[in-house]
Every structure is written in structure tokens, then in C-alpha cells.
Amino acid sequence: MFTGIIEEIGKIQSLRKRGNGMEIHVFCRRILDDLSVDNSVAIDGICQTVTACSDTGFSVFAAAETLAKTTAARWKTGRAVNLERALQATDRLGGHLVQGHVDTVATVTRIVQKQQSCLLDIRLPESWAHLAVLHGSVCINGVSLTIARKTGVAITVSIIPFTLNATNLHLLKRGDSVNIETDIVGKYLYEFQKESK
């Protein structure tokens, strides 16, 4: 479980195909002081298990299912990625409850830079848009954000300068793909009400 509060921007150091999956090595510094093999870490919002650690980074193995459902299959060496270690029971929940289970990939359709914020418009696949709720939470590339506007399948989030600079969201361009995890509470409520009909 995660919170969507990014601890560090890492870099993809190497990618190596292994069977139908991919071995990924991430260069980082800050999160290594409390990271070990078998720990969970979110990379751009994707929960992965650490398979190896070194003084300069860590490795994970992304299975075929992960590559099919996330942006990971398109990653290249040198890509900046958002990193967050798993939530501890004693930590403050600064963002919202995030599983690291990416629901879908969405597209950035517009970026508007304002003096005190950046407005990011994202088009969701129709099959997931109903779980995006006005003023509700959404996780974009592992970052916990609030939906400021919703029109059909499009959502807008407002990002403050601190969050923009502390994550890889400042590198996004129109047309880029992003990992989306909808709010866990909304998903459960939707399933419960479906079953009760």
C-alpha cells in the first residue's frame, strides 16, 4: 500500500527482456537507506517487488501482465520515474490510499501553465471514466492528486509547483501516456452497488 506522495525521482538505468517480462534496474539514492530485497516499491505508480539492491539503485522484474497494462513496456533507458516506498502503519497518510495496481493508461490532452499551478487535462478510457469523481482522488504516475474538473471522459487536475518539481509530471507533454489508478474506495463501492441490484 502507498500514499501517492513521491519520495524521489529515479532514472531507468537498464532494461533487459527476460522471457515475456522485463528486468528493470532503477538508479536512485534517497530511498535506498530503507529498501531491501522483497520490499514493495511503486515506480510511476506500479507496485513492484525489489529483486536486488546496490549502492546506486535497485532491480525489479515486471511481468508480462504489468507490461500489457501500464506504460512500463514503453520505458527507455534514462527515463525519469516517480518512486515511493511502501507505506508503514505508523506513517502519515499525506495523499490517499494507493495500491500500486494500475487500472489503465490514459492520455495527456492539454497542459496549461499558470502562475501558481499547472492544469493537466487527461482523457480516460471510457471503461474507467465512471470511477473518476469530481473532487475525488486519482493517482497519476504514482502521484496522489485531486480531480478539479470532469467532463465526460476527461478530467483536469491542478498541480502546485512543489508537486510538479518533486515528480516527473513536469516532464509531461501533450499526447504522453500516464498510468492511472482510480480511488480504491470508489472501486469497491461501485462493485458493491452492482452486486446489490
C-alpha atoms as an extended CHARMM CRD file, in Angstrom:
* protein
*
       197  EXT
         1         1  MET       CA              0.0000000000        0.0000000000        0.0000000000  PROA      1               0.0000000000
         2         2  PHE       CA              1.1940000000        3.5390000000       -0.8410000000  PROA      2               0.0000000000
         3         3  THR       CA              0.0390000000        7.1350000000       -0.3900000000  PROA      3               0.0000000000
         4         4  GLY       CA              0.8730000000        8.7740000000       -3.7200000000  PROA      4               0.0000000000
         5         5  ILE       CA              3.4320000000       11.0920000000       -2.0960000000  PROA      5               0.0000000000
         6         6  ILE       CA              6.5740000000       10.7500000000       -4.2090000000  PROA      6               0.0000000000
         7         7  GLU       CA              9.8410000000       10.3880000000       -2.2930000000  PROA      7               0.0000000000
         8         8  GLU       CA             12.3250000000       10.6220000000       -5.1370000000  PROA      8               0.0000000000
         9         9  ILE       CA             12.6660000000       10.8580000000       -8.9000000000  PROA      9               0.0000000000
        10        10  GLY       CA             14.7860000000        7.9400000000      -10.0700000000  PROA      10              0.0000000000
        11        11  LYS       CA             16.1300000000        7.0260000000      -13.5110000000  PROA      11              0.0000000000
        12        12  ILE       CA             15.8040000000        3.8550000000      -15.5240000000  PROA      12              0.0000000000
        13        13  GLN       CA             19.3840000000        2.6220000000      -15.7320000000  PROA      13              0.0000000000
        14        14  SER       CA             18.8010000000       -0.5510000000      -17.7330000000  PROA      14              0.0000000000
        15        15  LEU       CA             16.0360000000       -2.6610000000      -19.2480000000  PROA      15              0.0000000000
        16        16  ARG       CA             16.5440000000       -6.3100000000      -20.1170000000  PROA      16              0.0000000000
        17        17  LYS       CA             13.9380000000       -8.6340000000      -21.6020000000  PROA      17              0.0000000000
        18        18  ARG       CA             13.5600000000      -11.9010000000      -19.7300000000  PROA      18              0.0000000000
        19        19  GLY       CA             11.0110000000      -14.2730000000      -21.2280000000  PROA      19              0.0000000000
        20        20  ASN       CA              7.7490000000      -12.3480000000      -21.5700000000  PROA      20              0.0000000000
        21        21  GLY       CA              8.7570000000       -9.9070000000      -18.8490000000  PROA      21              0.0000000000
        22        22  MET       CA             11.3610000000       -7.2270000000      -18.2520000000  PROA      22              0.0000000000
        23        23  GLU       CA             14.1360000000       -6.8380000000      -15.7000000000  PROA      23              0.0000000000
        24        24  ILE       CA             14.3550000000       -3.1710000000      -14.7750000000  PROA      24              0.0000000000
        25        25  HSD       CA             17.2000000000       -1.5030000000      -12.8890000000  PROA      25              0.0000000000
        26        26  VAL       CA             16.4640000000        1.9130000000      -11.3770000000  PROA      26              0.0000000000
        27        27  PHE       CA             19.1310000000        4.4120000000      -10.3260000000  PROA      27              0.0000000000
        28        28  CYS       CA             18.2510000000        6.3000000000       -7.1310000000  PROA      28              0.0000000000
        29        29  ARG       CA             19.7660000000        7.4850000000       -3.8300000000  PROA      29              0.0000000000
        30        30  ARG       CA             17.2810000000        8.7390000000       -1.2700000000  PROA      30              0.0000000000
        31        31  ILE       CA             15.0500000000        5.6970000000       -0.8020000000  PROA      31              0.0000000000
        32        32  LEU       CA             17.9240000000        3.1880000000       -0.5840000000  PROA      32              0.0000000000
        33        33  ASP       CA             18.5410000000        3.7380000000        3.1380000000  PROA      33              0.0000000000
        34        34  ASP       CA             15.4240000000        1.7240000000        3.9500000000  PROA      34              0.0000000000
        35        35  LEU       CA             14.9500000000       -0.5690000000        0.9570000000  PROA      35              0.0000000000
        36        36  SER       CA             15.7660000000       -4.2640000000        0.7120000000  PROA      36              0.0000000000
        37        37  VAL       CA             15.0240000000       -7.3170000000       -1.3760000000  PROA      37              0.0000000000
        38        38  ASP       CA             11.3320000000       -8.4070000000       -1.2060000000  PROA      38              0.0000000000
        39        39  ASN       CA             10.1830000000       -4.8630000000       -0.3430000000  PROA      39              0.0000000000
        40        40  SER       CA              7.4380000000       -3.2560000000       -2.4040000000  PROA      40              0.0000000000
        41        41  VAL       CA              8.1850000000       -0.0420000000       -4.2710000000  PROA      41              0.0000000000
        42        42  ALA       CA              5.9660000000        1.9890000000       -6.6000000000  PROA      42              0.0000000000
        43        43  ILE       CA              7.6150000000        3.0120000000       -9.8660000000  PROA      43              0.0000000000
        44        44  ASP       CA              5.4440000000        5.5710000000      -11.6830000000  PROA      44              0.0000000000
        45        45  GLY       CA              2.5390000000        4.1610000000       -9.6800000000  PROA      45              0.0000000000
        46        46  ILE       CA              3.2670000000        0.4980000000      -10.4730000000  PROA      46              0.0000000000
        47        47  CYS       CA              3.7810000000       -1.7090000000       -7.4160000000  PROA      47              0.0000000000
        48        48  GLN       CA              6.8590000000       -3.8840000000       -7.9240000000  PROA      48              0.0000000000
        49        49  THR       CA              8.8770000000       -6.2400000000       -5.7270000000  PROA      49              0.0000000000
        50        50  VAL       CA             12.5480000000       -5.4230000000       -5.2420000000  PROA      50              0.0000000000
        51        51  THR       CA             14.6750000000       -8.3380000000       -6.5100000000  PROA      51              0.0000000000
        52        52  ALA       CA             18.1350000000       -6.8120000000       -5.9230000000  PROA      52              0.0000000000
        53        53  CYS       CA             19.6730000000       -3.7580000000       -4.2490000000  PROA      53              0.0000000000
        54        54  SER       CA             23.0020000000       -1.9810000000       -4.7080000000  PROA      54              0.0000000000
        55        55  ASP       CA             24.6220000000        1.2530000000       -3.5250000000  PROA      55              0.0000000000
        56        56  THR       CA             23.2020000000        3.0880000000       -6.5360000000  PROA      56              0.0000000000
        57        57  GLY       CA             19.7870000000        1.5770000000       -7.1030000000  PROA      57              0.0000000000
        58        58  PHE       CA             17.5610000000       -1.4720000000       -7.1860000000  PROA      58              0.0000000000
        59        59  SER       CA             16.1140000000       -4.0060000000       -9.6090000000  PROA      59              0.0000000000
        60        60  VAL       CA             12.6000000000       -5.3300000000      -10.1930000000  PROA      60              0.0000000000
        61        61  PHE       CA             11.0010000000       -7.7710000000      -12.6040000000  PROA      61              0.0000000000
        62        62  ALA       CA              7.9330000000       -6.5570000000      -14.4930000000  PROA      62              0.0000000000
        63        63  ALA       CA              5.7780000000       -9.4940000000      -15.5840000000  PROA      63              0.0000000000
        64        64  ALA       CA              4.0020000000       -9.6490000000      -18.9550000000  PROA      64              0.0000000000
        65        65  GLU       CA              0.7060000000       -8.5940000000      -17.3160000000  PROA      65              0.0000000000
        66        66  THR       CA              2.3400000000       -5.4490000000      -15.9250000000  PROA      66              0.0000000000
        67        67  LEU       CA              3.8570000000       -4.5800000000      -19.3040000000  PROA      67              0.0000000000
        68        68  ALA       CA              0.4730000000       -5.0460000000      -21.0080000000  PROA      68              0.0000000000
        69        69  LYS       CA             -1.4880000000       -2.8310000000      -18.5850000000  PROA      69              0.0000000000
        70        70  THR       CA              0.9170000000        0.0310000000      -17.8460000000  PROA      70              0.0000000000
        71        71  THR       CA              3.3560000000        2.3890000000      -19.5340000000  PROA      71              0.0000000000
        72        72  ALA       CA              6.3100000000        0.1940000000      -18.4690000000  PROA      72              0.0000000000
        73        73  ALA       CA              6.5370000000       -1.5330000000      -21.8680000000  PROA      73              0.0000000000
        74        74  ARG       CA              7.3700000000        1.8710000000      -23.4440000000  PROA      74              0.0000000000
        75        75  TRP       CA             10.0520000000        2.8940000000      -20.9610000000  PROA      75              0.0000000000
        76        76  LYS       CA             13.5230000000        3.6690000000      -22.2380000000  PROA      76              0.0000000000
        77        77  THR       CA             16.8980000000        3.9370000000      -20.5150000000  PROA      77              0.0000000000
        78        78  GLY       CA             17.2800000000        7.3480000000      -18.8630000000  PROA      78              0.0000000000
        79        79  ARG       CA             13.5580000000        7.8460000000      -18.2340000000  PROA      79              0.0000000000
        80        80  ALA       CA             12.7440000000        9.7270000000      -15.0240000000  PROA      80              0.0000000000
        81        81  VAL       CA             10.3710000000        7.7350000000      -12.8000000000  PROA      81              0.0000000000
        82        82  ASN       CA              8.4750000000        8.5850000000       -9.6220000000  PROA      82              0.0000000000
        83        83  LEU       CA              9.4680000000        6.4040000000       -6.6440000000  PROA      83              0.0000000000
        84        84  GLU       CA              7.6670000000        5.6670000000       -3.3970000000  PROA      84              0.0000000000
        85        85  ARG       CA              8.4000000000        3.0100000000       -0.8020000000  PROA      85              0.0000000000
        86        86  ALA       CA              5.5060000000        1.0710000000        0.7250000000  PROA      86              0.0000000000
        87        87  LEU       CA              3.5030000000        2.7640000000        3.4680000000  PROA      87              0.0000000000
        88        88  GLN       CA              4.3360000000        1.8310000000        7.0650000000  PROA      88              0.0000000000
        89        89  ALA       CA              1.4950000000        1.5190000000        9.5790000000  PROA      89              0.0000000000
        90        90  THR       CA              2.9260000000        4.4350000000       11.6090000000  PROA      90              0.0000000000
        91        91  ASP       CA              3.2800000000        6.8330000000        8.6350000000  PROA      91              0.0000000000
        92        92  ARG       CA              1.0940000000        9.8610000000        7.9820000000  PROA      92              0.0000000000
        93        93  LEU       CA             -1.3350000000        9.3200000000        5.1140000000  PROA      93              0.0000000000
        94        94  GLY       CA             -0.4490000000       12.5030000000        3.2370000000  PROA      94              0.0000000000
        95        95  GLY       CA             -2.0940000000       11.5610000000       -0.0480000000  PROA      95              0.0000000000
        96        96  HSD       CA             -4.7260000000        8.8370000000       -0.3350000000  PROA      96              0.0000000000
        97        97  LEU       CA             -4.7380000000        5.0360000000       -0.1670000000  PROA      97              0.0000000000
        98        98  VAL       CA             -2.9520000000        3.7850000000       -3.2790000000  PROA      98              0.0000000000
        99        99  GLN       CA             -2.4720000000        0.0900000000       -4.0730000000  PROA      99              0.0000000000
       100       100  GLY       CA              0.0350000000        0.4460000000       -6.8700000000  PROA      100             0.0000000000
       101       101  HSD       CA             -2.3140000000       -1.5860000000       -9.0780000000  PROA      101             0.0000000000
       102       102  VAL       CA             -2.5930000000        0.4830000000      -12.2440000000  PROA      102             0.0000000000
       103       103  ASP       CA             -6.1190000000        0.3560000000      -13.6780000000  PROA      103             0.0000000000
       104       104  THR       CA             -5.4630000000        1.8300000000      -17.0760000000  PROA      104             0.0000000000
       105       105  VAL       CA             -3.2750000000        4.0330000000      -19.2340000000  PROA      105             0.0000000000
       106       106  ALA       CA             -4.6540000000        7.4670000000      -20.1720000000  PROA      106             0.0000000000
       107       107  THR       CA             -3.5560000000       10.3130000000      -22.4600000000  PROA      107             0.0000000000
       108       108  VAL       CA             -2.4890000000       13.8660000000      -21.6230000000  PROA      108             0.0000000000
       109       109  THR       CA             -4.5700000000       16.1550000000      -23.8540000000  PROA      109             0.0000000000
       110       110  ARG       CA             -3.6530000000       19.6170000000      -22.5600000000  PROA      110             0.0000000000
       111       111  ILE       CA             -1.1980000000       21.3160000000      -20.2090000000  PROA      111             0.0000000000
       112       112  VAL       CA             -1.8600000000       24.8620000000      -19.0260000000  PROA      112             0.0000000000
       113       113  GLN       CA              0.8790000000       26.5930000000      -17.0270000000  PROA      113             0.0000000000
       114       114  LYS       CA             -0.4630000000       29.1440000000      -14.5610000000  PROA      114             0.0000000000
       115       115  GLN       CA              1.3890000000       31.3550000000      -12.0940000000  PROA      115             0.0000000000
       116       116  GLN       CA              0.6460000000       29.2560000000       -9.0250000000  PROA      116             0.0000000000
       117       117  SER       CA             -0.3040000000       25.9110000000      -10.5820000000  PROA      117             0.0000000000
       118       118  CYS       CA             -0.3350000000       23.7150000000      -13.6540000000  PROA      118             0.0000000000
       119       119  LEU       CA             -3.6130000000       22.3910000000      -15.0610000000  PROA      119             0.0000000000
       120       120  LEU       CA             -3.3340000000       18.9470000000      -16.5810000000  PROA      120             0.0000000000
       121       121  ASP       CA             -6.1360000000       17.5600000000      -18.7620000000  PROA      121             0.0000000000
       122       122  ILE       CA             -6.2610000000       13.7840000000      -19.1600000000  PROA      122             0.0000000000
       123       123  ARG       CA             -8.5390000000       11.6660000000      -21.3300000000  PROA      123             0.0000000000
       124       124  LEU       CA             -9.5060000000        8.4060000000      -19.6450000000  PROA      124             0.0000000000
       125       125  PRO       CA            -10.6350000000        5.2630000000      -21.4630000000  PROA      125             0.0000000000
       126       126  GLU       CA            -14.4350000000        5.1360000000      -21.4050000000  PROA      126             0.0000000000
       127       127  SER       CA            -14.4210000000        1.9030000000      -19.4080000000  PROA      127             0.0000000000
       128       128  TRP       CA            -12.7280000000        3.6560000000      -16.4600000000  PROA      128             0.0000000000
       129       129  ALA       CA            -14.1040000000        7.2040000000      -16.6280000000  PROA      129             0.0000000000
       130       130  HSD       CA            -17.1110000000        6.4260000000      -14.3860000000  PROA      130             0.0000000000
       131       131  LEU       CA            -14.7260000000        5.8520000000      -11.4480000000  PROA      131             0.0000000000
       132       132  ALA       CA            -13.2900000000        9.3640000000      -11.6770000000  PROA      132             0.0000000000
       133       133  VAL       CA            -15.2840000000       11.5620000000       -9.2900000000  PROA      133             0.0000000000
       134       134  LEU       CA            -15.2460000000       15.3560000000       -9.1000000000  PROA      134             0.0000000000
       135       135  HSD       CA            -13.0950000000       16.3950000000       -6.1000000000  PROA      135             0.0000000000
       136       136  GLY       CA            -12.1690000000       12.7490000000       -5.5960000000  PROA      136             0.0000000000
       137       137  SER       CA             -8.6810000000       11.2830000000       -5.6390000000  PROA      137             0.0000000000
       138       138  VAL       CA             -6.7770000000        9.9010000000       -8.6060000000  PROA      138             0.0000000000
       139       139  CYS       CA             -3.2340000000        8.5710000000       -8.8790000000  PROA      139             0.0000000000
       140       140  ILE       CA             -1.3160000000        9.7140000000      -11.9810000000  PROA      140             0.0000000000
       141       141  ASN       CA              2.1200000000        8.1100000000      -12.4920000000  PROA      141             0.0000000000
       142       142  GLY       CA              2.0590000000        7.3330000000       -8.7820000000  PROA      142             0.0000000000
       143       143  VAL       CA              1.1770000000       10.8940000000       -7.7020000000  PROA      143             0.0000000000
       144       144  SER       CA             -1.8840000000       11.4530000000       -5.4910000000  PROA      144             0.0000000000
       145       145  LEU       CA             -3.9750000000       14.2640000000       -6.9940000000  PROA      145             0.0000000000
       146       146  THR       CA             -7.4850000000       15.6960000000       -6.6940000000  PROA      146             0.0000000000
       147       147  ILE       CA             -9.8490000000       15.8540000000       -9.6590000000  PROA      147             0.0000000000
       148       148  ALA       CA            -10.6950000000       19.5480000000      -10.0870000000  PROA      148             0.0000000000
       149       149  ARG       CA            -12.9660000000       19.1530000000      -13.1160000000  PROA      149             0.0000000000
       150       150  LYS       CA            -14.6310000000       16.3280000000      -15.0050000000  PROA      150             0.0000000000
       151       151  THR       CA            -16.3070000000       16.4820000000      -18.4040000000  PROA      151             0.0000000000
       152       152  GLY       CA            -17.3290000000       13.1490000000      -19.8800000000  PROA      152             0.0000000000
       153       153  VAL       CA            -14.1810000000       11.0230000000      -20.0570000000  PROA      153             0.0000000000
       154       154  ALA       CA            -11.8560000000       13.9890000000      -19.4580000000  PROA      154             0.0000000000
       155       155  ILE       CA            -10.5090000000       15.0190000000      -16.0630000000  PROA      155             0.0000000000
       156       156  THR       CA             -8.4880000000       18.0410000000      -15.0020000000  PROA      156             0.0000000000
       157       157  VAL       CA             -6.0770000000       18.0990000000      -12.0870000000  PROA      157             0.0000000000
       158       158  SER       CA             -4.3920000000       21.1820000000      -10.6570000000  PROA      158             0.0000000000
       159       159  ILE       CA             -0.7640000000       20.6530000000       -9.6370000000  PROA      159             0.0000000000
       160       160  ILE       CA              1.0790000000       23.0540000000       -7.3360000000  PROA      160             0.0000000000
       161       161  PRO       CA              4.6890000000       23.9950000000       -8.2110000000  PROA      161             0.0000000000
       162       162  PHE       CA              6.1570000000       21.9060000000       -5.3590000000  PROA      162             0.0000000000
       163       163  THR       CA              4.4710000000       18.6990000000       -6.5580000000  PROA      163             0.0000000000
       164       164  LEU       CA              5.3090000000       19.4790000000      -10.1740000000  PROA      164             0.0000000000
       165       165  ASN       CA              9.0120000000       19.8890000000       -9.4100000000  PROA      165             0.0000000000
       166       166  ALA       CA              9.2030000000       16.9450000000       -6.9740000000  PROA      166             0.0000000000
       167       167  THR       CA              7.7860000000       14.4680000000       -9.5310000000  PROA      167             0.0000000000
       168       168  ASN       CA              8.2200000000       13.6280000000      -13.1900000000  PROA      168             0.0000000000
       169       169  LEU       CA              4.9060000000       15.3250000000      -14.0410000000  PROA      169             0.0000000000
       170       170  HSD       CA              6.8380000000       18.4510000000      -15.0710000000  PROA      170             0.0000000000
       171       171  LEU       CA              8.2700000000       16.4270000000      -17.9690000000  PROA      171             0.0000000000
       172       172  LEU       CA              4.8790000000       15.5190000000      -19.4510000000  PROA      172             0.0000000000
       173       173  LYS       CA              3.9080000000       16.6920000000      -22.9220000000  PROA      173             0.0000000000
       174       174  ARG       CA              0.6180000000       16.6560000000      -24.7900000000  PROA      174             0.0000000000
       175       175  GLY       CA             -0.0150000000       13.1520000000      -26.1390000000  PROA      175             0.0000000000
       176       176  ASP       CA              2.0200000000       11.3940000000      -23.4490000000  PROA      176             0.0000000000
       177       177  SER       CA              0.6170000000        8.2770000000      -21.7810000000  PROA      177             0.0000000000
       178       178  VAL       CA              0.2710000000        8.1090000000      -17.9990000000  PROA      178             0.0000000000
       179       179  ASN       CA             -0.5350000000        5.3440000000      -15.5110000000  PROA      179             0.0000000000
       180       180  ILE       CA             -3.9030000000        5.8110000000      -13.7920000000  PROA      180             0.0000000000
       181       181  GLU       CA             -5.1360000000        4.2390000000      -10.5760000000  PROA      181             0.0000000000
       182       182  THR       CA             -8.6530000000        5.2530000000       -9.6170000000  PROA      182             0.0000000000
       183       183  ASP       CA             -9.6740000000        5.6230000000       -5.9800000000  PROA      183             0.0000000000
       184       184  ILE       CA             -9.8400000000        2.2670000000       -4.1840000000  PROA      184             0.0000000000
       185       185  VAL       CA            -12.9260000000        3.2970000000       -2.1560000000  PROA      185             0.0000000000
       186       186  GLY       CA            -14.8330000000        4.2160000000       -5.3150000000  PROA      186             0.0000000000
       187       187  LYS       CA            -13.9730000000        0.8890000000       -6.9380000000  PROA      187             0.0000000000
       188       188  TYR       CA            -15.2990000000       -1.1270000000       -4.0040000000  PROA      188             0.0000000000
       189       189  LEU       CA            -18.4730000000        0.9440000000       -3.6840000000  PROA      189             0.0000000000
       190       190  TYR       CA            -19.1470000000        0.5910000000       -7.4040000000  PROA      190             0.0000000000
       191       191  GLU       CA            -18.7650000000       -3.1950000000       -7.2410000000  PROA      191             0.0000000000
       192       192  PHE       CA            -20.9630000000       -3.4820000000       -4.1300000000  PROA      192             0.0000000000
       193       193  GLN       CA            -23.7920000000       -1.4700000000       -5.6660000000  PROA      193             0.0000000000
       194       194  LYS       CA            -23.5550000000       -3.5490000000       -8.8860000000  PROA      194             0.0000000000
       195       195  GLU       CA            -23.9340000000       -6.7740000000       -6.9290000000  PROA      195             0.0000000000
       196       196  SER       CA            -26.8490000000       -5.4430000000       -4.8520000000  PROA      196             0.0000000000
       197       197  LYS       CA            -29.0080000000       -4.7490000000       -7.9160000000  PROA      197             0.0000000000
